[in-house]
């Protein structure tokens, strides 16, 4: 195996996994170690890699030809694409050991910040060294970092709630919200809620939007009500409305009352629409400009980083007021048209209104048919007075067209087999 003799595993989190041809097939998310009956350090039997569609699979250590911070390279053979399931005698190193509070032989107490695996002359990989940050008791001073042998650390084999979250969050911080949501689903409920609570409001709002409804509700319920309201304020109004719809009406009212009125009002409006209609799935905050705005102003608006690609794909043109419900709806301008027009031109001169807008009562199948017919990324929604009240985007349609449990990793595949062997029948 062409790889360093010792590899610190936290540094592998997120590293690309390549097949023998150099094509990327996934990213490393953790390492799997097998506990032993003796006092010997746990044997590392493989890595957990995340593949497309958020599927996590097991990569046997014997199938890996190279490990370094630039990537993990697999040898020949067929991958086992069955979903990874941890066995009772196994340990997910990063998930279960990072931030664990331990005691060193020297008497110092600290928290685990990294764990190294090392290859013996016989080719066996085992956990060998532990990096422990000493506790100082001072908020402004970082403790000394000790790198010691596995057997000089006490508390690694114990199961308990003796871990913080800082180092695990450091490993997860560069993940996309969807990937972080996927990682949270692998954690025990108590640990998941602890990590979620440690995220800032904006980050947690993004992650909640990517989780199955039952996980969203459980995480929100674990927060105090004011914190839960703060997180709801950071969510897109349609996502916040979807989440509140999963709660009993009295709890909805409590959380809405705790939210800032400007943030709660659009959510209250969305909650009034019947499920499965344009009103219930739309976003109430599309990009809206008046007809006398210039192309340059429109391009500046859609460049705003907080806008999703679907929302930023077009500008809706209305009379004042420009917040929903607006004045009379005039039409829309797609961003590609904006790129082709002189910056000083007015939107009123290039607006397109040849496609009838949706009504708040338009059912989801009709929305899907019309968006597919006209190849639309987003469609306007108007009320009976032709005032713009929102827009349905293609991601809204997908979210509500797929089965309710599509975000639940356990529901993606009818079977979640263990990591025995590979599909071509070879042994690990």
DRENDO-1510 file (C-alpha; in Angstrom, 1 decimal, always signed):
<recs>
REC; n; res; u; v; w
REC; 1; UNK; +0.0; +0.0; +0.0 .
REC; 2; UNK; +1.5; +3.3; -1.1 .
REC; 3; UNK; +0.6; +5.4; +1.9 .
REC; 4; UNK; +2.2; +6.9; +5.0 .
REC; 5; UNK; +2.7; +4.5; +7.8 .
REC; 6; UNK; +0.6; +6.7; +10.2 .
REC; 7; UNK; -2.5; +8.5; +9.1 .
REC; 8; UNK; -4.5; +11.0; +11.3 .
REC; 9; UNK; -8.1; +10.3; +10.5 .
REC; 10; UNK; -9.7; +13.7; +11.1 .
REC; 11; UNK; -7.5; +15.0; +8.3 .
REC; 12; UNK; -9.2; +12.4; +6.0 .
REC; 13; UNK; -12.7; +13.7; +6.5 .
REC; 14; UNK; -14.1; +14.9; +3.2 .
REC; 15; UNK; -11.1; +13.6; +1.2 .
REC; 16; UNK; -12.0; +12.4; -2.3 .
REC; 17; UNK; -12.1; +8.6; -3.0 .
REC; 18; UNK; -10.9; +7.6; -6.5 .
REC; 19; UNK; -11.3; +4.3; -8.4 .
REC; 20; UNK; -8.3; +2.8; -10.2 .
REC; 21; UNK; -8.9; +4.9; -13.3 .
REC; 22; UNK; -8.7; +8.1; -11.3 .
REC; 23; UNK; -12.4; +8.9; -11.4 .
REC; 24; UNK; -13.9; +10.2; -8.1 .
REC; 25; UNK; -16.5; +7.9; -6.7 .
REC; 26; UNK; -17.2; +9.6; -3.3 .
REC; 27; UNK; -15.7; +11.2; -0.2 .
REC; 28; UNK; -14.4; +9.8; +3.1 .
REC; 29; UNK; -16.7; +10.5; +6.0 .
REC; 30; UNK; -15.3; +8.2; +8.8 .
REC; 31; UNK; -13.2; +5.2; +9.7 .
REC; 32; UNK; -14.5; +1.9; +11.0 .
REC; 33; UNK; -12.5; +0.2; +13.8 .
REC; 34; UNK; -13.3; -3.2; +15.3 .
REC; 35; UNK; -13.0; -3.5; +19.1 .
REC; 36; UNK; -11.0; -6.4; +20.5 .
REC; 37; UNK; -11.5; -8.6; +23.5 .
REC; 38; UNK; -7.9; -8.0; +24.6 .
REC; 39; UNK; -6.3; -4.6; +25.6 .
REC; 40; UNK; -4.9; -4.2; +22.1 .
REC; 41; UNK; -6.0; -1.1; +20.2 .
REC; 42; UNK; -9.0; -1.5; +17.9 .
REC; 43; UNK; -8.3; -2.8; +14.4 .
REC; 44; UNK; -9.2; -0.5; +11.5 .
REC; 45; UNK; -11.2; -2.5; +9.0 .
REC; 46; UNK; -12.2; +0.1; +6.6 .
REC; 47; UNK; -13.5; +3.6; +5.8 .
REC; 48; UNK; -17.0; +4.9; +5.3 .
REC; 49; UNK; -17.4; +6.8; +2.0 .
REC; 50; UNK; -20.4; +8.9; +0.9 .
REC; 51; UNK; -21.4; +8.2; -2.7 .
REC; 52; UNK; -23.8; +10.2; -4.9 .
REC; 53; UNK; -27.4; +10.3; -3.7 .
REC; 54; UNK; -26.0; +10.5; -0.1 .
REC; 55; UNK; -25.5; +6.7; +0.1 .
REC; 56; UNK; -22.8; +5.7; +2.6 .
REC; 57; UNK; -20.9; +2.5; +1.8 .
REC; 58; UNK; -18.1; +0.5; +3.4 .
REC; 59; UNK; -14.6; +0.4; +1.9 .
REC; 60; UNK; -12.6; -2.5; +3.2 .
REC; 61; UNK; -9.1; -1.4; +4.2 .
REC; 62; UNK; -7.8; -4.3; +2.0 .
REC; 63; UNK; -9.2; -2.7; -1.1 .
REC; 64; UNK; -7.4; +0.6; -0.6 .
REC; 65; UNK; -4.1; +1.1; -2.3 .
REC; 66; UNK; -3.3; +4.6; -1.3 .
REC; 67; UNK; -4.3; +6.9; +1.6 .
REC; 68; UNK; -3.1; +10.5; +1.9 .
REC; 69; UNK; -4.7; +14.0; +2.3 .
REC; 70; UNK; -4.9; +14.3; -1.5 .
REC; 71; UNK; -7.2; +11.3; -1.8 .
REC; 72; UNK; -7.9; +7.7; -1.2 .
REC; 73; UNK; -7.3; +5.4; -4.1 .
REC; 74; UNK; -9.1; +2.0; -4.5 .
REC; 75; UNK; -7.7; -1.1; -6.1 .
REC; 76; UNK; -9.4; -3.2; -8.6 .
REC; 77; UNK; -12.6; -5.1; -7.8 .
REC; 78; UNK; -16.3; -4.3; -7.7 .
REC; 79; UNK; -17.6; -1.9; -5.0 .
REC; 80; UNK; -20.2; -3.1; -2.6 .
REC; 81; UNK; -22.8; -0.4; -3.0 .
REC; 82; UNK; -25.1; -1.7; -0.2 .
REC; 83; UNK; -25.7; +0.9; +2.5 .
REC; 84; UNK; -23.2; +0.8; +5.4 .
REC; 85; UNK; -24.5; -0.4; +8.8 .
REC; 86; UNK; -22.3; -0.4; +11.8 .
REC; 87; UNK; -22.0; -3.7; +13.7 .
REC; 88; UNK; -22.2; -3.9; +17.5 .
REC; 89; UNK; -18.5; -4.5; +18.0 .
REC; 90; UNK; -17.5; -1.7; +15.7 .
REC; 91; UNK; -16.5; +1.9; +16.3 .
REC; 92; UNK; -17.0; +4.9; +14.0 .
REC; 93; UNK; -13.8; +6.8; +14.9 .
REC; 94; UNK; -14.7; +10.4; +14.1 .
REC; 95; UNK; -18.3; +10.2; +15.1 .
REC; 96; UNK; -17.7; +8.5; +18.4 .
REC; 97; UNK; -14.3; +9.6; +19.6 .
REC; 98; UNK; -13.8; +13.2; +18.6 .
REC; 99; UNK; -14.5; +15.5; +21.6 .
REC; 100; UNK; -14.5; +12.6; +24.0 .
REC; 101; UNK; -13.3; +13.6; +27.4 .
REC; 102; UNK; -10.4; +11.4; +28.5 .
REC; 103; UNK; -7.7; +11.1; +31.2 .
REC; 104; UNK; -4.0; +10.6; +30.3 .
REC; 105; UNK; -1.6; +8.5; +32.3 .
REC; 106; UNK; +0.1; +11.7; +33.3 .
REC; 107; UNK; -3.0; +12.7; +35.1 .
REC; 108; UNK; -4.0; +15.5; +32.7 .
REC; 109; UNK; -7.6; +15.6; +31.5 .
REC; 110; UNK; -8.5; +16.7; +28.0 .
REC; 111; UNK; -10.6; +16.1; +24.9 .
REC; 112; UNK; -9.8; +14.0; +21.8 .
REC; 113; UNK; -9.1; +16.2; +18.8 .
REC; 114; UNK; -7.7; +13.5; +16.4 .
REC; 115; UNK; -6.9; +9.8; +16.3 .
REC; 116; UNK; -4.2; +8.1; +14.2 .
REC; 117; UNK; -4.2; +4.7; +12.6 .
REC; 118; UNK; -0.9; +2.9; +11.9 .
REC; 119; UNK; +0.0; -0.1; +9.7 .
REC; 120; UNK; +2.0; -3.0; +11.2 .
REC; 121; UNK; +4.6; -4.9; +9.3 .
REC; 122; UNK; +2.0; -7.6; +8.7 .
REC; 123; UNK; -0.3; -5.1; +6.9 .
REC; 124; UNK; -2.8; -4.7; +9.7 .
REC; 125; UNK; -4.1; -1.2; +10.5 .
REC; 126; UNK; -4.9; -0.3; +14.1 .
REC; 127; UNK; -5.6; +2.8; +16.0 .
REC; 128; UNK; -2.3; +3.8; +17.5 .
REC; 129; UNK; -2.0; +7.4; +18.6 .
REC; 130; UNK; -4.5; +9.9; +20.1 .
REC; 131; UNK; -4.2; +13.7; +20.0 .
REC; 132; UNK; -5.7; +15.1; +23.2 .
REC; 133; UNK; -6.1; +18.8; +23.9 .
REC; 134; UNK; -5.5; +19.5; +27.6 .
REC; 135; UNK; -8.3; +21.2; +29.6 .
REC; 136; UNK; -7.0; +24.5; +31.1 .
REC; 137; UNK; -10.2; +25.9; +32.7 .
REC; 138; UNK; -9.6; +29.2; +31.0 .
REC; 139; UNK; -11.7; +30.4; +28.1 .
REC; 140; UNK; -9.0; +32.4; +26.5 .
REC; 141; UNK; -6.2; +29.9; +26.7 .
REC; 142; UNK; -5.8; +26.8; +24.6 .
REC; 143; UNK; -4.5; +23.8; +26.5 .
REC; 144; UNK; -1.4; +21.9; +25.5 .
REC; 145; UNK; -1.8; +19.3; +22.8 .
REC; 146; UNK; -0.6; +15.8; +23.8 .
REC; 147; UNK; +0.0; +13.1; +21.2 .
REC; 148; UNK; +0.2; +9.8; +23.1 .
REC; 149; UNK; -0.2; +6.1; +22.5 .
REC; 150; UNK; -3.7; +4.6; +22.5 .
REC; 151; UNK; -3.0; +2.6; +25.7 .
REC; 152; UNK; -2.0; +5.8; +27.7 .
REC; 153; UNK; -5.5; +7.3; +27.3 .
REC; 154; UNK; -8.3; +6.3; +29.7 .
REC; 155; UNK; -11.9; +6.7; +28.6 .
REC; 156; UNK; -11.8; +5.7; +25.0 .
REC; 157; UNK; -13.6; +2.4; +25.5 .
REC; 158; UNK; -16.3; +3.7; +27.7 .
REC; 159; UNK; -19.7; +4.5; +26.3 .
REC; 160; UNK; -21.3; +7.7; +27.7 .
REC; 161; UNK; -22.2; +11.3; +27.1 .
REC; 162; UNK; -18.7; +12.6; +27.9 .
REC; 163; UNK; -18.1; +14.3; +24.6 .
REC; 164; UNK; -18.4; +17.9; +23.6 .
REC; 165; UNK; -19.1; +19.0; +20.0 .
REC; 166; UNK; -16.3; +21.5; +19.0 .
REC; 167; UNK; -14.0; +19.1; +17.1 .
REC; 168; UNK; -16.9; +17.1; +15.5 .
REC; 169; UNK; -18.3; +20.5; +14.2 .
REC; 170; UNK; -14.8; +21.4; +12.9 .
REC; 171; UNK; -14.9; +18.2; +10.8 .
REC; 172; UNK; -18.4; +18.9; +9.6 .
REC; 173; UNK; -18.1; +22.6; +9.0 .
REC; 174; UNK; -17.2; +22.5; +5.3 .
REC; 175; UNK; -20.0; +20.2; +4.4 .
REC; 176; UNK; -22.9; +21.3; +2.3 .
REC; 177; UNK; -26.2; +21.5; +4.3 .
REC; 178; UNK; -27.5; +18.4; +2.6 .
REC; 179; UNK; -24.4; +16.4; +3.5 .
REC; 180; UNK; -24.4; +17.7; +7.0 .
REC; 181; UNK; -28.0; +16.7; +7.4 .
REC; 182; UNK; -27.1; +13.3; +6.1 .
REC; 183; UNK; -24.3; +13.0; +8.7 .
REC; 184; UNK; -26.6; +14.0; +11.5 .
REC; 185; UNK; -28.9; +11.1; +10.6 .
REC; 186; UNK; -26.1; +8.7; +11.4 .
REC; 187; UNK; -25.8; +10.0; +14.9 .
REC; 188; UNK; -27.7; +8.7; +18.0 .
REC; 189; UNK; -30.6; +10.9; +18.7 .
REC; 190; UNK; -29.1; +12.6; +21.8 .
REC; 191; UNK; -25.8; +13.2; +20.0 .
REC; 192; UNK; -27.6; +14.5; +16.9 .
REC; 193; UNK; -29.6; +17.0; +19.0 .
REC; 194; UNK; -26.4; +18.1; +20.8 .
REC; 195; UNK; -24.6; +18.8; +17.5 .
REC; 196; UNK; -27.6; +20.5; +16.0 .
REC; 197; UNK; -28.0; +22.8; +19.0 .
REC; 198; UNK; -24.3; +23.8; +18.7 .
REC; 199; UNK; -24.8; +25.1; +15.1 .
REC; 200; UNK; -25.5; +28.8; +14.7 .
REC; 201; UNK; -29.1; +29.7; +13.8 .
REC; 202; UNK; -28.5; +30.2; +10.1 .
REC; 203; UNK; -26.5; +27.0; +9.6 .
REC; 204; UNK; -29.1; +25.0; +11.6 .
REC; 205; UNK; -31.9; +26.5; +9.5 .
REC; 206; UNK; -30.2; +25.4; +6.3 .
REC; 207; UNK; -29.6; +21.9; +7.7 .
REC; 208; UNK; -33.2; +21.5; +9.0 .
REC; 209; UNK; -34.5; +22.2; +5.5 .
REC; 210; UNK; -32.6; +19.1; +4.3 .
REC; 211; UNK; -33.7; +16.7; +7.0 .
REC; 212; UNK; -36.8; +14.4; +7.0 .
REC; 213; UNK; -39.8; +15.9; +8.8 .
REC; 214; UNK; -39.6; +13.7; +11.8 .
REC; 215; UNK; -36.0; +14.7; +12.4 .
REC; 216; UNK; -36.8; +18.3; +12.0 .
REC; 217; UNK; -39.5; +18.1; +14.6 .
REC; 218; UNK; -37.3; +16.2; +17.1 .
REC; 219; UNK; -34.4; +18.7; +16.8 .
REC; 220; UNK; -36.7; +21.7; +17.0 .
REC; 221; UNK; -38.4; +20.2; +20.1 .
REC; 222; UNK; -35.0; +19.7; +21.8 .
REC; 223; UNK; -34.4; +23.5; +21.6 .
REC; 224; UNK; -35.9; +26.0; +24.0 .
REC; 225; UNK; -38.8; +27.8; +22.3 .
REC; 226; UNK; -37.0; +31.1; +21.8 .
REC; 227; UNK; -34.1; +29.4; +20.1 .
REC; 228; UNK; -36.5; +27.4; +18.0 .
REC; 229; UNK; -38.3; +30.6; +16.9 .
REC; 230; UNK; -34.9; +32.2; +16.1 .
REC; 231; UNK; -34.0; +29.3; +13.8 .
REC; 232; UNK; -37.4; +29.4; +12.1 .
REC; 233; UNK; -36.8; +33.1; +11.3 .
REC; 234; UNK; -33.6; +32.1; +9.5 .
REC; 235; UNK; -35.5; +29.5; +7.3 .
REC; 236; UNK; -37.1; +30.4; +4.0 .
REC; 237; UNK; -40.8; +31.1; +4.8 .
REC; 238; UNK; -42.0; +28.1; +2.8 .
REC; 239; UNK; -39.6; +25.8; +4.6 .
REC; 240; UNK; -40.6; +27.2; +8.0 .
REC; 241; UNK; -44.3; +26.8; +7.1 .
REC; 242; UNK; -43.7; +23.1; +6.1 .
REC; 243; UNK; -42.0; +22.5; +9.4 .
REC; 244; UNK; -44.6; +24.2; +11.5 .
REC; 245; UNK; -47.3; +22.2; +9.7 .
REC; 246; UNK; -45.8; +19.1; +11.4 .
REC; 247; UNK; -46.5; +20.6; +14.8 .
REC; 248; UNK; -49.8; +20.8; +16.7 .
REC; 249; UNK; -51.6; +24.1; +16.1 .
REC; 250; UNK; -51.1; +25.4; +19.7 .
REC; 251; UNK; -47.3; +24.9; +19.4 .
REC; 252; UNK; -47.4; +26.6; +16.0 .
REC; 253; UNK; -49.0; +29.6; +17.6 .
REC; 254; UNK; -46.5; +29.8; +20.4 .
REC; 255; UNK; -43.5; +29.8; +18.0 .
REC; 256; UNK; -45.1; +32.2; +15.6 .
REC; 257; UNK; -45.7; +34.6; +18.5 .
REC; 258; UNK; -42.1; +34.4; +19.5 .
REC; 259; UNK; -40.9; +35.2; +16.0 .
REC; 260; UNK; -40.3; +38.8; +14.8 .
REC; 261; UNK; -43.6; +40.0; +13.2 .
REC; 262; UNK; -41.9; +40.7; +9.9 .
REC; 263; UNK; -40.6; +37.1; +9.8 .
REC; 264; UNK; -43.8; +35.5; +11.1 .
REC; 265; UNK; -46.3; +37.2; +8.8 .
REC; 266; UNK; -45.3; +35.5; +5.5 .
REC; 267; UNK; -45.2; +32.2; +7.3 .
REC; 268; UNK; -48.7; +32.7; +8.8 .
REC; 269; UNK; -49.9; +33.5; +5.2 .
REC; 270; UNK; -48.5; +30.3; +3.8 .
REC; 271; UNK; -50.0; +28.2; +6.5 .
REC; 272; UNK; -53.5; +29.4; +5.4 .
REC; 273; UNK; -53.3; +27.7; +2.0 .
REC; 274; UNK; -54.6; +24.2; +1.4 .
REC; 275; UNK; -52.0; +21.5; +1.2 .
REC; 276; UNK; -50.9; +20.5; -2.3 .
REC; 277; UNK; -51.7; +23.8; -3.9 .
REC; 278; UNK; -49.4; +26.5; -5.3 .
REC; 279; UNK; -50.1; +28.7; -2.2 .
REC; 280; UNK; -48.8; +26.0; +0.1 .
REC; 281; UNK; -45.6; +25.2; -1.8 .
REC; 282; UNK; -44.5; +28.6; -3.1 .
REC; 283; UNK; -41.9; +30.9; -1.7 .
REC; 284; UNK; -43.3; +34.3; -0.7 .
REC; 285; UNK; -40.0; +36.1; -1.2 .
REC; 286; UNK; -39.0; +35.9; -4.9 .
REC; 287; UNK; -37.0; +38.7; -6.6 .
REC; 288; UNK; -39.4; +41.5; -7.3 .
REC; 289; UNK; -38.6; +44.9; -9.1 .
REC; 290; UNK; -40.7; +47.7; -10.6 .
REC; 291; UNK; -40.9; +48.2; -14.4 .
REC; 292; UNK; -38.6; +51.3; -14.2 .
REC; 293; UNK; -35.7; +49.4; -12.6 .
REC; 294; UNK; -32.7; +48.9; -14.9 .
REC; 295; UNK; -31.2; +45.7; -16.1 .
REC; 296; UNK; -28.1; +46.5; -14.1 .
REC; 297; UNK; -30.2; +46.8; -10.9 .
REC; 298; UNK; -31.8; +43.4; -11.7 .
REC; 299; UNK; -28.4; +41.7; -12.2 .
REC; 300; UNK; -27.2; +43.1; -8.9 .
REC; 301; UNK; -30.2; +41.7; -7.1 .
REC; 302; UNK; -29.9; +38.2; -8.5 .
REC; 303; UNK; -26.2; +38.2; -7.6 .
REC; 304; UNK; -27.1; +38.3; -3.9 .
REC; 305; UNK; -25.4; +35.2; -2.3 .
REC; 306; UNK; -28.3; +34.2; -0.1 .
REC; 307; UNK; -30.6; +33.6; -3.1 .
REC; 308; UNK; -31.0; +30.0; -4.2 .
REC; 309; UNK; -30.3; +29.3; -7.9 .
REC; 310; UNK; -33.9; +28.7; -8.6 .
REC; 311; UNK; -35.1; +31.9; -7.0 .
REC; 312; UNK; -32.3; +33.9; -8.7 .
REC; 313; UNK; -33.2; +32.5; -12.2 .
REC; 314; UNK; -35.7; +35.3; -12.9 .
REC; 315; UNK; -37.0; +38.7; -11.8 .
REC; 316; UNK; -40.7; +39.3; -11.4 .
REC; 317; UNK; -41.9; +42.8; -12.4 .
REC; 318; UNK; -44.9; +44.4; -10.6 .
REC; 319; UNK; -46.4; +47.7; -9.7 .
REC; 320; UNK; -45.8; +49.0; -6.1 .
REC; 321; UNK; -45.8; +47.8; -3.4 .
REC; 322; UNK; -42.9; +45.4; -4.1 .
REC; 323; UNK; -43.4; +43.1; -1.2 .
REC; 324; UNK; -46.0; +40.3; -1.4 .
REC; 325; UNK; -48.8; +40.7; -2.0 .
REC; 326; UNK; -47.6; +43.3; -4.5 .
REC; 327; UNK; -49.3; +45.7; -6.8 .
REC; 328; UNK; -50.5; +44.4; -10.2 .
REC; 329; UNK; -48.3; +41.6; -11.7 .
REC; 330; UNK; -46.8; +42.7; -15.1 .
REC; 331; UNK; -44.5; +39.7; -16.0 .
REC; 332; UNK; -41.1; +38.3; -15.6 .
REC; 333; UNK; -37.6; +38.5; -17.0 .
REC; 334; UNK; -35.2; +35.5; -17.1 .
REC; 335; UNK; -31.6; +36.1; -16.1 .
REC; 336; UNK; -30.4; +35.0; -19.5 .
REC; 337; UNK; -32.4; +37.8; -21.1 .
REC; 338; UNK; -30.8; +40.2; -18.5 .
REC; 339; UNK; -27.4; +39.1; -19.7 .
REC; 340; UNK; -28.2; +39.9; -23.3 .
REC; 341; UNK; -29.6; +43.4; -22.7 .
REC; 342; UNK; -27.8; +46.8; -22.2 .
REC; 343; UNK; -27.4; +47.5; -18.5 .
REC; 344; UNK; -29.3; +50.8; -18.7 .
REC; 345; UNK; -32.4; +49.4; -20.4 .
REC; 346; UNK; -35.6; +49.3; -18.2 .
REC; 347; UNK; -37.3; +46.0; -17.2 .
REC; 348; UNK; -40.6; +47.3; -18.4 .
REC; 349; UNK; -39.3; +47.2; -22.0 .
REC; 350; UNK; -38.2; +43.5; -21.9 .
REC; 351; UNK; -40.8; +42.0; -19.5 .
REC; 352; UNK; -42.4; +38.7; -20.7 .
REC; 353; UNK; -46.1; +38.0; -19.9 .
REC; 354; UNK; -47.2; +35.4; -22.4 .
REC; 355; UNK; -47.5; +32.6; -19.8 .
REC; 356; UNK; -50.5; +32.7; -17.5 .
REC; 357; UNK; -49.4; +32.8; -13.8 .
REC; 358; UNK; -50.5; +30.2; -11.3 .
REC; 359; UNK; -53.3; +30.8; -8.9 .
REC; 360; UNK; -52.9; +30.1; -5.2 .
REC; 361; UNK; -55.4; +27.2; -5.6 .
REC; 362; UNK; -53.6; +25.5; -8.6 .
REC; 363; UNK; -53.0; +21.9; -7.6 .
REC; 364; UNK; -49.5; +20.4; -7.6 .
REC; 365; UNK; -50.0; +18.0; -10.7 .
REC; 366; UNK; -51.1; +21.0; -12.8 .
REC; 367; UNK; -48.1; +23.0; -11.6 .
REC; 368; UNK; -45.8; +20.2; -12.5 .
REC; 369; UNK; -47.4; +19.8; -16.0 .
REC; 370; UNK; -47.2; +23.5; -16.8 .
REC; 371; UNK; -43.6; +23.9; -15.6 .
REC; 372; UNK; -42.6; +20.9; -17.7 .
REC; 373; UNK; -44.5; +22.2; -20.7 .
REC; 374; UNK; -42.8; +25.6; -20.7 .
REC; 375; UNK; -39.4; +24.4; -19.3 .
REC; 376; UNK; -39.8; +26.8; -16.4 .
REC; 377; UNK; -37.5; +27.0; -13.4 .
REC; 378; UNK; -40.0; +29.2; -11.5 .
REC; 379; UNK; -43.6; +30.4; -12.1 .
REC; 380; UNK; -45.4; +33.3; -10.6 .
REC; 381; UNK; -48.4; +32.9; -8.2 .
REC; 382; UNK; -51.1; +35.6; -8.2 .
REC; 383; UNK; -54.3; +36.1; -6.2 .
REC; 384; UNK; -57.7; +36.9; -7.6 .
REC; 385; UNK; -56.7; +40.6; -8.0 .
REC; 386; UNK; -53.7; +39.7; -10.1 .
REC; 387; UNK; -51.2; +40.7; -7.3 .
REC; 388; UNK; -48.1; +38.6; -7.0 .
REC; 389; UNK; -48.1; +36.6; -3.8 .
REC; 390; UNK; -45.1; +34.3; -4.4 .
REC; 391; UNK; -43.4; +32.0; -6.9 .
REC; 392; UNK; -43.2; +28.2; -7.2 .
REC; 393; UNK; -39.7; +27.0; -8.0 .
REC; 394; UNK; -38.6; +23.7; -9.4 .
REC; 395; UNK; -37.1; +22.6; -6.1 .
REC; 396; UNK; -40.4; +23.3; -4.4 .
REC; 397; UNK; -42.1; +21.0; -6.9 .
REC; 398; UNK; -39.6; +18.3; -6.4 .
REC; 399; UNK; -39.8; +18.4; -2.6 .
REC; 400; UNK; -43.5; +18.0; -2.7 .
REC; 401; UNK; -43.7; +15.5; -5.6 .
REC; 402; UNK; -41.3; +13.0; -4.1 .
REC; 403; UNK; -42.5; +10.6; -1.3 .
REC; 404; UNK; -42.7; +12.3; +2.1 .
REC; 405; UNK; -39.8; +10.2; +3.4 .
REC; 406; UNK; -37.4; +10.7; +0.5 .
REC; 407; UNK; -34.9; +12.6; +2.7 .
REC; 408; UNK; -34.9; +9.7; +5.2 .
REC; 409; UNK; -31.8; +7.6; +4.4 .
REC; 410; UNK; -33.4; +4.5; +5.8 .
REC; 411; UNK; -36.2; +4.8; +3.3 .
REC; 412; UNK; -34.0; +5.3; +0.2 .
REC; 413; UNK; -33.5; +1.6; -0.3 .
REC; 414; UNK; -35.8; -1.3; +0.6 .
REC; 415; UNK; -32.9; -3.1; +2.3 .
REC; 416; UNK; -29.9; -1.8; +4.2 .
REC; 417; UNK; -27.6; -4.8; +4.3 .
REC; 418; UNK; -24.3; -5.0; +6.2 .
REC; 419; UNK; -20.9; -4.6; +4.7 .
REC; 420; UNK; -20.1; -8.3; +4.1 .
REC; 421; UNK; -18.0; -8.8; +1.1 .
REC; 422; UNK; -18.4; -7.1; -2.3 .
REC; 423; UNK; -20.8; -7.6; -5.1 .
REC; 424; UNK; -18.6; -9.8; -7.2 .
REC; 425; UNK; -18.5; -12.3; -4.3 .
REC; 426; UNK; -15.0; -11.8; -3.1 .
REC; 427; UNK; -14.3; -11.8; +0.6 .
REC; 428; UNK; -13.0; -8.7; +2.4 .
</recs>
